Amino acid sequence: QVQLVESGGGLVQAGGSLRLSCAASGRTFSTYNMGWFRQAPGKEREFVACIGWGGGITYYADSVKGRFTISRDNAKTTVYLQMNSIKPEDTAVYYCAADSSRSRWPLVAGGCDYWGQGTQVTVSS
């Protein structure tokens, strides 16, 4: 069992930066591939980025590539999403997710085992 708690969301101006954190409980954090997803009003949840259990591999959605960076600290059982050059279209609720599968890459929403409650990111133009 893994519990995920996101933080760091808020209101930011376009072009600004924000860092989201996802704190995980449980000793097995380092065995999970971790990801960030987001859901804007009226839209389906979409993949943003994911990172392998060891932190050595990452994968990004084309819409955030070059602007967002995912990282993790297994000692702190935390995964991060550094968001730079934020755009109004990045406005969404951002969710952290954990996937125990070693055969699924990149992460997909339907395959994740655990989810956080989400943190709102609102970008003003």
Backbone as XML, in Angstrom:
<?xml version="1.0"?>
<chain id="A" units="angstrom">
  <residue number="1" name="GLN">
    <atom name="N" x="0.846" y="-1.189" z="0.000"/>
    <atom name="CA" x="0.000" y="0.000" z="0.000"/>
    <atom name="C" x="0.886" y="1.245" z="0.000"/>
  </residue>
  <residue number="2" name="VAL">
    <atom name="N" x="0.571" y="2.172" z="-0.892"/>
    <atom name="CA" x="1.307" y="3.424" z="-1.000"/>
    <atom name="C" x="0.304" y="4.558" z="-0.959"/>
  </residue>
  <residue number="3" name="GLN">
    <atom name="N" x="0.562" y="5.521" z="-0.119"/>
    <atom name="CA" x="-0.263" y="6.731" z="-0.079"/>
    <atom name="C" x="0.545" y="7.889" z="-0.649"/>
  </residue>
  <residue number="4" name="LEU">
    <atom name="N" x="-0.095" y="8.663" z="-1.508"/>
    <atom name="CA" x="0.577" y="9.756" z="-2.202"/>
    <atom name="C" x="-0.099" y="11.078" z="-1.862"/>
  </residue>
  <residue number="5" name="VAL">
    <atom name="N" x="0.701" y="12.079" z="-1.538"/>
    <atom name="CA" x="0.165" y="13.398" z="-1.199"/>
    <atom name="C" x="0.917" y="14.454" z="-1.994"/>
  </residue>
  <residue number="6" name="GLU">
    <atom name="N" x="0.186" y="15.118" z="-2.886"/>
    <atom name="CA" x="0.792" y="16.172" z="-3.698"/>
    <atom name="C" x="0.747" y="17.509" z="-2.975"/>
  </residue>
  <residue number="7" name="SER">
    <atom name="N" x="1.681" y="18.377" z="-3.333"/>
    <atom name="CA" x="1.701" y="19.742" z="-2.818"/>
    <atom name="C" x="2.446" y="20.612" z="-3.815"/>
  </residue>
  <residue number="8" name="GLY">
    <atom name="N" x="2.339" y="21.918" z="-3.622"/>
    <atom name="CA" x="3.087" y="22.846" z="-4.449"/>
    <atom name="C" x="2.297" y="23.539" z="-5.534"/>
  </residue>
  <residue number="9" name="GLY">
    <atom name="N" x="1.041" y="23.166" z="-5.699"/>
    <atom name="CA" x="0.235" y="23.827" z="-6.702"/>
    <atom name="C" x="-0.123" y="25.242" z="-6.286"/>
  </residue>
  <residue number="10" name="GLY">
    <atom name="N" x="-0.692" y="25.989" z="-7.207"/>
    <atom name="CA" x="-1.106" y="27.344" z="-6.903"/>
    <atom name="C" x="-1.344" y="28.148" z="-8.152"/>
  </residue>
  <residue number="11" name="LEU">
    <atom name="N" x="-1.390" y="29.452" z="-7.978"/>
    <atom name="CA" x="-1.607" y="30.384" z="-9.076"/>
    <atom name="C" x="-0.258" y="30.949" z="-9.510"/>
  </residue>
  <residue number="12" name="VAL">
    <atom name="N" x="0.000" y="30.901" z="-10.796"/>
    <atom name="CA" x="1.277" y="31.373" z="-11.324"/>
    <atom name="C" x="1.029" y="32.096" z="-12.634"/>
  </residue>
  <residue number="13" name="GLN">
    <atom name="N" x="1.834" y="33.081" z="-12.919"/>
    <atom name="CA" x="1.715" y="33.796" z="-14.179"/>
    <atom name="C" x="2.369" y="33.014" z="-15.308"/>
  </residue>
  <residue number="14" name="ALA">
    <atom name="N" x="1.849" y="33.195" z="-16.485"/>
    <atom name="CA" x="2.443" y="32.552" z="-17.650"/>
    <atom name="C" x="3.913" y="32.951" z="-17.755"/>
  </residue>
  <residue number="15" name="GLY">
    <atom name="N" x="4.729" y="31.953" z="-18.070"/>
    <atom name="CA" x="6.160" y="32.178" z="-18.141"/>
    <atom name="C" x="6.890" y="31.913" z="-16.844"/>
  </residue>
  <residue number="16" name="GLY">
    <atom name="N" x="6.135" y="31.732" z="-15.789"/>
    <atom name="CA" x="6.733" y="31.492" z="-14.482"/>
    <atom name="C" x="7.058" y="30.035" z="-14.251"/>
  </residue>
  <residue number="17" name="SER">
    <atom name="N" x="7.434" y="29.744" z="-13.007"/>
    <atom name="CA" x="7.838" y="28.388" z="-12.630"/>
    <atom name="C" x="7.105" y="27.947" z="-11.372"/>
  </residue>
  <residue number="18" name="LEU">
    <atom name="N" x="7.031" y="26.632" z="-11.238"/>
    <atom name="CA" x="6.377" y="26.039" z="-10.074"/>
    <atom name="C" x="6.989" y="24.657" z="-9.885"/>
  </residue>
  <residue number="19" name="ARG">
    <atom name="N" x="7.124" y="24.228" z="-8.646"/>
    <atom name="CA" x="7.601" y="22.875" z="-8.398"/>
    <atom name="C" x="6.569" y="22.116" z="-7.582"/>
  </residue>
  <residue number="20" name="LEU">
    <atom name="N" x="6.107" y="21.041" z="-8.142"/>
    <atom name="CA" x="5.175" y="20.163" z="-7.446"/>
    <atom name="C" x="5.952" y="19.057" z="-6.747"/>
  </residue>
  <residue number="21" name="SER">
    <atom name="N" x="5.444" y="18.661" z="-5.600"/>
    <atom name="CA" x="6.025" y="17.543" z="-4.858"/>
    <atom name="C" x="4.966" y="16.496" z="-4.601"/>
  </residue>
  <residue number="22" name="CYS">
    <atom name="N" x="5.396" y="15.268" z="-4.518"/>
    <atom name="CA" x="4.500" y="14.166" z="-4.196"/>
    <atom name="C" x="5.210" y="13.296" z="-3.162"/>
  </residue>
  <residue number="23" name="ALA">
    <atom name="N" x="4.720" y="13.375" z="-1.951"/>
    <atom name="CA" x="5.314" y="12.602" z="-0.865"/>
    <atom name="C" x="4.603" y="11.260" z="-0.744"/>
  </residue>
  <residue number="24" name="ALA">
    <atom name="N" x="5.381" y="10.205" z="-0.700"/>
    <atom name="CA" x="4.818" y="8.858" z="-0.637"/>
    <atom name="C" x="5.107" y="8.210" z="0.703"/>
  </residue>
  <residue number="25" name="SER">
    <atom name="N" x="4.140" y="7.461" z="1.164"/>
    <atom name="CA" x="4.356" y="6.665" z="2.368"/>
    <atom name="C" x="4.726" y="5.254" z="1.954"/>
  </residue>
  <residue number="26" name="GLY">
    <atom name="N" x="5.302" y="4.513" z="2.861"/>
    <atom name="CA" x="5.602" y="3.124" z="2.560"/>
    <atom name="C" x="7.050" y="2.892" z="2.183"/>
  </residue>
  <residue number="27" name="ARG">
    <atom name="N" x="7.554" y="1.740" z="2.591"/>
    <atom name="CA" x="8.959" y="1.411" z="2.359"/>
    <atom name="C" x="9.230" y="0.960" z="0.937"/>
  </residue>
  <residue number="28" name="THR">
    <atom name="N" x="8.167" y="0.705" z="0.161"/>
    <atom name="CA" x="8.356" y="0.150" z="-1.174"/>
    <atom name="C" x="8.387" y="1.217" z="-2.258"/>
  </residue>
  <residue number="29" name="PHE">
    <atom name="N" x="8.489" y="2.489" z="-1.890"/>
    <atom name="CA" x="8.456" y="3.578" z="-2.872"/>
    <atom name="C" x="9.471" y="3.360" z="-3.974"/>
  </residue>
  <residue number="30" name="SER">
    <atom name="N" x="10.659" y="2.934" z="-3.637"/>
    <atom name="CA" x="11.738" y="2.814" z="-4.618"/>
    <atom name="C" x="11.505" y="1.695" z="-5.626"/>
  </residue>
  <residue number="31" name="THR">
    <atom name="N" x="10.479" y="0.907" z="-5.426"/>
    <atom name="CA" x="10.183" y="-0.166" z="-6.382"/>
    <atom name="C" x="9.136" y="0.248" z="-7.413"/>
  </residue>
  <residue number="32" name="TYR">
    <atom name="N" x="8.595" y="1.427" z="-7.275"/>
    <atom name="CA" x="7.529" y="1.884" z="-8.177"/>
    <atom name="C" x="8.059" y="2.861" z="-9.225"/>
  </residue>
  <residue number="33" name="ASN">
    <atom name="N" x="7.603" y="2.678" z="-10.442"/>
    <atom name="CA" x="7.723" y="3.748" z="-11.420"/>
    <atom name="C" x="6.699" y="4.811" z="-11.043"/>
  </residue>
  <residue number="34" name="MET">
    <atom name="N" x="7.083" y="6.071" z="-11.180"/>
    <atom name="CA" x="6.208" y="7.154" z="-10.739"/>
    <atom name="C" x="5.882" y="8.084" z="-11.898"/>
  </residue>
  <residue number="35" name="GLY">
    <atom name="N" x="4.709" y="8.680" z="-11.837"/>
    <atom name="CA" x="4.325" y="9.570" z="-12.916"/>
    <atom name="C" x="3.481" y="10.734" z="-12.448"/>
  </residue>
  <residue number="36" name="TRP">
    <atom name="N" x="3.385" y="11.719" z="-13.306"/>
    <atom name="CA" x="2.489" y="12.858" z="-13.123"/>
    <atom name="C" x="1.495" y="12.863" z="-14.274"/>
  </residue>
  <residue number="37" name="PHE">
    <atom name="N" x="0.259" y="13.090" z="-13.926"/>
    <atom name="CA" x="-0.822" y="13.247" z="-14.883"/>
    <atom name="C" x="-1.543" y="14.545" z="-14.559"/>
  </residue>
  <residue number="38" name="ARG">
    <atom name="N" x="-2.353" y="15.014" z="-15.478"/>
    <atom name="CA" x="-3.126" y="16.216" z="-15.207"/>
    <atom name="C" x="-4.487" y="16.115" z="-15.870"/>
  </residue>
  <residue number="39" name="GLN">
    <atom name="N" x="-5.424" y="16.873" z="-15.299"/>
    <atom name="CA" x="-6.771" y="16.881" z="-15.840"/>
    <atom name="C" x="-7.311" y="18.293" z="-15.795"/>
  </residue>
  <residue number="40" name="ALA">
    <atom name="N" x="-7.598" y="18.828" z="-16.969"/>
    <atom name="CA" x="-8.194" y="20.152" z="-17.076"/>
    <atom name="C" x="-9.712" y="20.010" z="-17.078"/>
  </residue>
  <residue number="41" name="PRO">
    <atom name="N" x="-10.433" y="21.068" z="-16.726"/>
    <atom name="CA" x="-11.896" y="21.004" z="-16.691"/>
    <atom name="C" x="-12.465" y="20.560" z="-18.036"/>
  </residue>
  <residue number="42" name="GLY">
    <atom name="N" x="-13.337" y="19.577" z="-17.992"/>
    <atom name="CA" x="-13.991" y="19.102" z="-19.202"/>
    <atom name="C" x="-13.136" y="18.218" z="-20.089"/>
  </residue>
  <residue number="43" name="LYS">
    <atom name="N" x="-11.949" y="17.888" z="-19.627"/>
    <atom name="CA" x="-11.050" y="17.061" z="-20.432"/>
    <atom name="C" x="-10.682" y="15.786" z="-19.674"/>
  </residue>
  <residue number="44" name="GLU">
    <atom name="N" x="-10.196" y="14.816" z="-20.436"/>
    <atom name="CA" x="-9.756" y="13.575" z="-19.829"/>
    <atom name="C" x="-8.399" y="13.754" z="-19.159"/>
  </residue>
  <residue number="45" name="ARG">
    <atom name="N" x="-8.125" y="12.874" z="-18.212"/>
    <atom name="CA" x="-6.825" y="12.900" z="-17.556"/>
    <atom name="C" x="-5.744" y="12.537" z="-18.583"/>
  </residue>
  <residue number="46" name="GLU">
    <atom name="N" x="-4.666" y="13.291" z="-18.597"/>
    <atom name="CA" x="-3.620" y="13.044" z="-19.573"/>
    <atom name="C" x="-2.259" y="12.877" z="-18.904"/>
  </residue>
  <residue number="47" name="PHE">
    <atom name="N" x="-1.424" y="12.119" z="-19.558"/>
    <atom name="CA" x="-0.075" y="11.858" z="-19.088"/>
    <atom name="C" x="0.780" y="13.112" z="-19.234"/>
  </residue>
  <residue number="48" name="VAL">
    <atom name="N" x="1.645" y="13.344" z="-18.238"/>
    <atom name="CA" x="2.566" y="14.479" z="-18.276"/>
    <atom name="C" x="4.018" y="13.989" z="-18.340"/>
  </residue>
  <residue number="49" name="ALA">
    <atom name="N" x="4.397" y="13.172" z="-17.364"/>
    <atom name="CA" x="5.791" y="12.710" z="-17.280"/>
    <atom name="C" x="5.864" y="11.506" z="-16.366"/>
  </residue>
  <residue number="50" name="CYS">
    <atom name="N" x="6.917" y="10.698" z="-16.542"/>
    <atom name="CA" x="7.132" y="9.576" z="-15.633"/>
    <atom name="C" x="8.622" y="9.340" z="-15.457"/>
  </residue>
  <residue number="51" name="ILE">
    <atom name="N" x="8.942" y="8.648" z="-14.387"/>
    <atom name="CA" x="10.327" y="8.378" z="-14.043"/>
    <atom name="C" x="10.442" y="6.949" z="-13.534"/>
  </residue>
  <residue number="52" name="GLY">
    <atom name="N" x="11.506" y="6.279" z="-13.930"/>
    <atom name="CA" x="11.695" y="4.904" z="-13.519"/>
    <atom name="C" x="11.988" y="4.774" z="-12.042"/>
  </residue>
  <residue number="53" name="TRP">
    <atom name="N" x="11.845" y="3.539" z="-11.544"/>
    <atom name="CA" x="11.984" y="3.309" z="-10.121"/>
    <atom name="C" x="13.348" y="3.729" z="-9.586"/>
  </residue>
  <residue number="54" name="GLY">
    <atom name="N" x="14.396" y="3.634" z="-10.398"/>
    <atom name="CA" x="15.729" y="4.016" z="-9.965"/>
    <atom name="C" x="16.065" y="5.465" z="-10.274"/>
  </residue>
  <residue number="55" name="GLY">
    <atom name="N" x="15.206" y="6.123" z="-11.013"/>
    <atom name="CA" x="15.431" y="7.523" z="-11.353"/>
    <atom name="C" x="16.264" y="7.726" z="-12.603"/>
  </residue>
  <residue number="56" name="GLY">
    <atom name="N" x="16.687" y="6.630" z="-13.241"/>
    <atom name="CA" x="17.595" y="6.771" z="-14.365"/>
    <atom name="C" x="16.944" y="7.049" z="-15.696"/>
  </residue>
  <residue number="57" name="ILE">
    <atom name="N" x="15.671" y="6.768" z="-15.794"/>
    <atom name="CA" x="14.979" y="7.012" z="-17.067"/>
    <atom name="C" x="13.755" y="7.874" z="-16.831"/>
  </residue>
  <residue number="58" name="THR">
    <atom name="N" x="13.479" y="8.735" z="-17.793"/>
    <atom name="CA" x="12.316" y="9.609" z="-17.737"/>
    <atom name="C" x="11.654" y="9.641" z="-19.107"/>
  </residue>
  <residue number="59" name="TYR">
    <atom name="N" x="10.418" y="10.083" z="-19.093"/>
    <atom name="CA" x="9.666" y="10.184" z="-20.346"/>
    <atom name="C" x="8.677" y="11.317" z="-20.183"/>
  </residue>
  <residue number="60" name="TYR">
    <atom name="N" x="8.480" y="12.104" z="-21.255"/>
    <atom name="CA" x="7.628" y="13.280" z="-21.174"/>
    <atom name="C" x="6.613" y="13.313" z="-22.306"/>
  </residue>
  <residue number="61" name="ALA">
    <atom name="N" x="5.490" y="13.900" z="-22.020"/>
    <atom name="CA" x="4.535" y="14.221" z="-23.076"/>
    <atom name="C" x="5.150" y="15.310" z="-23.944"/>
  </residue>
  <residue number="62" name="ASP">
    <atom name="N" x="4.840" y="15.291" z="-25.216"/>
    <atom name="CA" x="5.399" y="16.288" z="-26.130"/>
    <atom name="C" x="5.040" y="17.712" z="-25.692"/>
  </residue>
  <residue number="63" name="SER">
    <atom name="N" x="3.880" y="17.862" z="-25.094"/>
    <atom name="CA" x="3.405" y="19.198" z="-24.723"/>
    <atom name="C" x="4.229" y="19.841" z="-23.609"/>
  </residue>
  <residue number="64" name="VAL">
    <atom name="N" x="4.984" y="19.043" z="-22.861"/>
    <atom name="CA" x="5.761" y="19.601" z="-21.750"/>
    <atom name="C" x="7.253" y="19.386" z="-21.921"/>
  </residue>
  <residue number="65" name="LYS">
    <atom name="N" x="7.642" y="18.663" z="-22.933"/>
    <atom name="CA" x="9.052" y="18.342" z="-23.142"/>
    <atom name="C" x="9.872" y="19.624" z="-23.278"/>
  </residue>
  <residue number="66" name="GLY">
    <atom name="N" x="10.969" y="19.689" z="-22.552"/>
    <atom name="CA" x="11.821" y="20.871" z="-22.574"/>
    <atom name="C" x="11.416" y="21.941" z="-21.584"/>
  </residue>
  <residue number="67" name="ARG">
    <atom name="N" x="10.234" y="21.807" z="-20.992"/>
    <atom name="CA" x="9.765" y="22.797" z="-20.013"/>
    <atom name="C" x="9.628" y="22.192" z="-18.613"/>
  </residue>
  <residue number="68" name="PHE">
    <atom name="N" x="9.210" y="20.938" z="-18.542"/>
    <atom name="CA" x="9.009" y="20.267" z="-17.251"/>
    <atom name="C" x="10.119" y="19.242" z="-17.034"/>
  </residue>
  <residue number="69" name="THR">
    <atom name="N" x="10.450" y="19.043" z="-15.772"/>
    <atom name="CA" x="11.443" y="18.036" z="-15.401"/>
    <atom name="C" x="10.923" y="17.221" z="-14.225"/>
  </residue>
  <residue number="70" name="ILE">
    <atom name="N" x="10.911" y="15.924" z="-14.398"/>
    <atom name="CA" x="10.504" y="15.031" z="-13.312"/>
    <atom name="C" x="11.764" y="14.473" z="-12.657"/>
  </residue>
  <residue number="71" name="SER">
    <atom name="N" x="11.707" y="14.348" z="-11.344"/>
    <atom name="CA" x="12.834" y="13.775" z="-10.606"/>
    <atom name="C" x="12.280" y="13.081" z="-9.366"/>
  </residue>
  <residue number="72" name="ARG">
    <atom name="N" x="13.131" y="12.314" z="-8.722"/>
    <atom name="CA" x="12.700" y="11.629" z="-7.506"/>
    <atom name="C" x="13.873" y="11.507" z="-6.539"/>
  </residue>
  <residue number="73" name="ASP">
    <atom name="N" x="13.517" y="11.432" z="-5.281"/>
    <atom name="CA" x="14.488" y="11.215" z="-4.215"/>
    <atom name="C" x="13.977" y="10.019" z="-3.422"/>
  </residue>
  <residue number="74" name="ASN">
    <atom name="N" x="14.543" y="8.864" z="-3.675"/>
    <atom name="CA" x="14.037" y="7.668" z="-3.022"/>
    <atom name="C" x="14.288" y="7.678" z="-1.514"/>
  </residue>
  <residue number="75" name="ALA">
    <atom name="N" x="15.327" y="8.353" z="-1.085"/>
    <atom name="CA" x="15.596" y="8.446" z="0.356"/>
    <atom name="C" x="14.506" y="9.250" z="1.053"/>
  </residue>
  <residue number="76" name="LYS">
    <atom name="N" x="13.948" y="10.225" z="0.348"/>
    <atom name="CA" x="12.870" y="11.050" z="0.903"/>
    <atom name="C" x="11.504" y="10.570" z="0.452"/>
  </residue>
  <residue number="77" name="THR">
    <atom name="N" x="11.465" y="9.507" z="-0.300"/>
    <atom name="CA" x="10.228" y="8.947" z="-0.871"/>
    <atom name="C" x="9.358" y="10.043" z="-1.471"/>
  </residue>
  <residue number="78" name="THR">
    <atom name="N" x="9.973" y="10.841" z="-2.307"/>
    <atom name="CA" x="9.284" y="11.982" z="-2.913"/>
    <atom name="C" x="9.620" y="12.069" z="-4.400"/>
  </residue>
  <residue number="79" name="VAL">
    <atom name="N" x="8.630" y="12.408" z="-5.184"/>
    <atom name="CA" x="8.834" y="12.669" z="-6.600"/>
    <atom name="C" x="8.439" y="14.123" z="-6.863"/>
  </residue>
  <residue number="80" name="TYR">
    <atom name="N" x="9.151" y="14.755" z="-7.780"/>
    <atom name="CA" x="8.966" y="16.173" z="-8.046"/>
    <atom name="C" x="8.612" y="16.406" z="-9.521"/>
  </residue>
  <residue number="81" name="LEU">
    <atom name="N" x="7.975" y="17.527" z="-9.755"/>
    <atom name="CA" x="7.765" y="17.986" z="-11.118"/>
    <atom name="C" x="8.109" y="19.469" z="-11.144"/>
  </residue>
  <residue number="82" name="GLN">
    <atom name="N" x="9.243" y="19.776" z="-11.740"/>
    <atom name="CA" x="9.645" y="21.173" z="-11.922"/>
    <atom name="C" x="9.028" y="21.675" z="-13.218"/>
  </residue>
  <residue number="83" name="MET">
    <atom name="N" x="8.245" y="22.723" z="-13.074"/>
    <atom name="CA" x="7.517" y="23.274" z="-14.217"/>
    <atom name="C" x="8.074" y="24.648" z="-14.528"/>
  </residue>
  <residue number="84" name="ASN">
    <atom name="N" x="8.657" y="24.814" z="-15.700"/>
    <atom name="CA" x="9.201" y="26.097" z="-16.143"/>
    <atom name="C" x="8.478" y="26.566" z="-17.394"/>
  </residue>
  <residue number="85" name="SER">
    <atom name="N" x="8.593" y="27.835" z="-17.667"/>
    <atom name="CA" x="7.960" y="28.422" z="-18.864"/>
    <atom name="C" x="6.506" y="27.982" z="-18.956"/>
  </residue>
  <residue number="86" name="ILE">
    <atom name="N" x="5.817" y="28.149" z="-17.844"/>
    <atom name="CA" x="4.443" y="27.653" z="-17.747"/>
    <atom name="C" x="3.524" y="28.426" z="-18.684"/>
  </residue>
  <residue number="87" name="LYS">
    <atom name="N" x="2.585" y="27.708" z="-19.272"/>
    <atom name="CA" x="1.636" y="28.293" z="-20.210"/>
    <atom name="C" x="0.213" y="28.193" z="-19.651"/>
  </residue>
  <residue number="88" name="PRO">
    <atom name="N" x="-0.682" y="29.045" z="-20.111"/>
    <atom name="CA" x="-2.079" y="28.967" z="-19.643"/>
    <atom name="C" x="-2.686" y="27.580" z="-19.869"/>
  </residue>
  <residue number="89" name="GLU">
    <atom name="N" x="-2.295" y="26.910" z="-20.937"/>
    <atom name="CA" x="-2.845" y="25.574" z="-21.216"/>
    <atom name="C" x="-2.334" y="24.506" z="-20.253"/>
  </residue>
  <residue number="90" name="ASP">
    <atom name="N" x="-1.416" y="24.867" z="-19.379"/>
    <atom name="CA" x="-0.963" y="23.936" z="-18.340"/>
    <atom name="C" x="-1.904" y="23.934" z="-17.137"/>
  </residue>
  <residue number="91" name="THR">
    <atom name="N" x="-2.875" y="24.801" z="-17.144"/>
    <atom name="CA" x="-3.847" y="24.858" z="-16.051"/>
    <atom name="C" x="-4.593" y="23.542" z="-15.937"/>
  </residue>
  <residue number="92" name="ALA">
    <atom name="N" x="-4.538" y="22.939" z="-14.764"/>
    <atom name="CA" x="-5.166" y="21.632" z="-14.556"/>
    <atom name="C" x="-4.963" y="21.211" z="-13.106"/>
  </residue>
  <residue number="93" name="VAL">
    <atom name="N" x="-5.626" y="20.154" z="-12.731"/>
    <atom name="CA" x="-5.303" y="19.474" z="-11.482"/>
    <atom name="C" x="-4.224" y="18.444" z="-11.817"/>
  </residue>
  <residue number="94" name="TYR">
    <atom name="N" x="-3.144" y="18.477" z="-11.071"/>
    <atom name="CA" x="-2.021" y="17.580" z="-11.310"/>
    <atom name="C" x="-2.038" y="16.454" z="-10.282"/>
  </residue>
  <residue number="95" name="TYR">
    <atom name="N" x="-1.922" y="15.240" z="-10.797"/>
    <atom name="CA" x="-1.971" y="14.048" z="-9.963"/>
    <atom name="C" x="-0.659" y="13.282" z="-10.051"/>
  </residue>
  <residue number="96" name="CYS">
    <atom name="N" x="-0.259" y="12.782" z="-8.916"/>
    <atom name="CA" x="0.883" y="11.889" z="-8.825"/>
    <atom name="C" x="0.357" y="10.454" z="-8.831"/>
  </residue>
  <residue number="97" name="ALA">
    <atom name="N" x="1.100" y="9.549" z="-9.473"/>
    <atom name="CA" x="0.661" y="8.161" z="-9.542"/>
    <atom name="C" x="1.842" y="7.211" z="-9.433"/>
  </residue>
  <residue number="98" name="ALA">
    <atom name="N" x="1.566" y="6.024" z="-8.927"/>
    <atom name="CA" x="2.585" y="4.989" z="-8.774"/>
    <atom name="C" x="2.166" y="3.737" z="-9.534"/>
  </residue>
  <residue number="99" name="ASP">
    <atom name="N" x="3.116" y="3.145" z="-10.228"/>
    <atom name="CA" x="2.866" y="1.945" z="-11.034"/>
    <atom name="C" x="3.881" y="0.884" z="-10.653"/>
  </residue>
  <residue number="100" name="SER">
    <atom name="N" x="3.392" y="-0.274" z="-10.239"/>
    <atom name="CA" x="4.291" y="-1.345" z="-9.819"/>
    <atom name="C" x="4.796" y="-2.191" z="-10.981"/>
  </residue>
  <residue number="101" name="SER">
    <atom name="N" x="4.192" y="-2.019" z="-12.152"/>
    <atom name="CA" x="4.579" y="-2.853" z="-13.293"/>
    <atom name="C" x="5.961" y="-2.472" z="-13.804"/>
  </residue>
  <residue number="102" name="ARG">
    <atom name="N" x="6.774" y="-3.477" z="-14.134"/>
    <atom name="CA" x="8.090" y="-3.232" z="-14.733"/>
    <atom name="C" x="8.035" y="-3.407" z="-16.252"/>
  </residue>
  <residue number="103" name="SER">
    <atom name="N" x="6.875" y="-3.793" z="-16.772"/>
    <atom name="CA" x="6.759" y="-4.050" z="-18.207"/>
    <atom name="C" x="5.996" y="-2.970" z="-18.938"/>
  </residue>
  <residue number="104" name="ARG">
    <atom name="N" x="5.490" y="-1.981" z="-18.232"/>
    <atom name="CA" x="4.690" y="-0.922" z="-18.847"/>
    <atom name="C" x="5.459" y="0.393" z="-18.806"/>
  </residue>
  <residue number="105" name="TRP">
    <atom name="N" x="5.743" y="0.923" z="-19.984"/>
    <atom name="CA" x="6.481" y="2.188" z="-20.101"/>
    <atom name="C" x="6.144" y="2.821" z="-21.427"/>
  </residue>
  <residue number="106" name="PRO">
    <atom name="N" x="5.795" y="4.102" z="-21.425"/>
    <atom name="CA" x="5.617" y="4.964" z="-20.258"/>
    <atom name="C" x="4.360" y="4.593" z="-19.473"/>
  </residue>
  <residue number="107" name="LEU">
    <atom name="N" x="4.168" y="5.248" z="-18.367"/>
    <atom name="CA" x="2.993" y="4.984" z="-17.552"/>
    <atom name="C" x="1.733" y="5.411" z="-18.295"/>
  </residue>
  <residue number="108" name="VAL">
    <atom name="N" x="0.674" y="4.696" z="-18.023"/>
    <atom name="CA" x="-0.650" y="5.078" z="-18.522"/>
    <atom name="C" x="-1.596" y="5.141" z="-17.334"/>
  </residue>
  <residue number="109" name="ALA">
    <atom name="N" x="-2.568" y="6.006" z="-17.431"/>
    <atom name="CA" x="-3.455" y="6.239" z="-16.293"/>
    <atom name="C" x="-4.137" y="4.957" z="-15.830"/>
  </residue>
  <residue number="110" name="GLY">
    <atom name="N" x="-4.566" y="4.172" z="-16.782"/>
    <atom name="CA" x="-5.298" y="2.963" z="-16.427"/>
    <atom name="C" x="-4.464" y="1.890" z="-15.765"/>
  </residue>
  <residue number="111" name="GLY">
    <atom name="N" x="-3.144" y="2.016" z="-15.827"/>
    <atom name="CA" x="-2.286" y="0.989" z="-15.272"/>
    <atom name="C" x="-1.701" y="1.318" z="-13.918"/>
  </residue>
  <residue number="112" name="CYS">
    <atom name="N" x="-1.944" y="2.531" z="-13.436"/>
    <atom name="CA" x="-1.343" y="2.937" z="-12.158"/>
    <atom name="C" x="-2.093" y="2.340" z="-10.986"/>
  </residue>
  <residue number="113" name="ASP">
    <atom name="N" x="-1.314" y="1.968" z="-9.981"/>
    <atom name="CA" x="-1.893" y="1.311" z="-8.815"/>
    <atom name="C" x="-2.400" y="2.296" z="-7.768"/>
  </residue>
  <residue number="114" name="TYR">
    <atom name="N" x="-1.708" y="3.410" z="-7.624"/>
    <atom name="CA" x="-2.054" y="4.367" z="-6.580"/>
    <atom name="C" x="-2.030" y="5.782" z="-7.127"/>
  </residue>
  <residue number="115" name="TRP">
    <atom name="N" x="-2.912" y="6.603" z="-6.549"/>
    <atom name="CA" x="-3.049" y="7.998" z="-6.967"/>
    <atom name="C" x="-3.082" y="8.911" z="-5.763"/>
  </residue>
  <residue number="116" name="GLY">
    <atom name="N" x="-2.566" y="10.126" z="-5.962"/>
    <atom name="CA" x="-2.741" y="11.157" z="-4.963"/>
    <atom name="C" x="-4.068" y="11.862" z="-5.165"/>
  </residue>
  <residue number="117" name="GLN">
    <atom name="N" x="-4.332" y="12.828" z="-4.318"/>
    <atom name="CA" x="-5.613" y="13.532" z="-4.365"/>
    <atom name="C" x="-5.606" y="14.690" z="-5.367"/>
  </residue>
  <residue number="118" name="GLY">
    <atom name="N" x="-4.434" y="15.064" z="-5.830"/>
    <atom name="CA" x="-4.314" y="16.112" z="-6.822"/>
    <atom name="C" x="-4.008" y="17.473" z="-6.212"/>
  </residue>
  <residue number="119" name="THR">
    <atom name="N" x="-3.347" y="18.305" z="-7.002"/>
    <atom name="CA" x="-3.064" y="19.677" z="-6.600"/>
    <atom name="C" x="-3.346" y="20.586" z="-7.794"/>
  </residue>
  <residue number="120" name="GLN">
    <atom name="N" x="-4.036" y="21.686" z="-7.531"/>
    <atom name="CA" x="-4.479" y="22.576" z="-8.608"/>
    <atom name="C" x="-3.349" y="23.512" z="-9.029"/>
  </residue>
  <residue number="121" name="VAL">
    <atom name="N" x="-3.150" y="23.598" z="-10.331"/>
    <atom name="CA" x="-2.236" y="24.576" z="-10.915"/>
    <atom name="C" x="-3.053" y="25.469" z="-11.837"/>
  </residue>
  <residue number="122" name="THR">
    <atom name="N" x="-3.015" y="26.760" z="-11.576"/>
    <atom name="CA" x="-3.746" y="27.719" z="-12.382"/>
    <atom name="C" x="-2.759" y="28.737" z="-12.930"/>
  </residue>
  <residue number="123" name="VAL">
    <atom name="N" x="-2.789" y="28.908" z="-14.241"/>
    <atom name="CA" x="-1.848" y="29.804" z="-14.906"/>
    <atom name="C" x="-2.609" y="30.988" z="-15.464"/>
  </residue>
  <residue number="124" name="SER">
    <atom name="N" x="-2.211" y="32.157" z="-15.075"/>
    <atom name="CA" x="-2.849" y="33.380" z="-15.570"/>
    <atom name="C" x="-2.025" y="33.939" z="-16.726"/>
  </residue>
  <residue number="125" name="SER">
    <atom name="N" x="-2.740" y="34.456" z="-17.696"/>
    <atom name="CA" x="-2.056" y="34.987" z="-18.886"/>
    <atom name="C" x="-1.788" y="36.469" z="-18.756"/>
  </residue>
</chain>
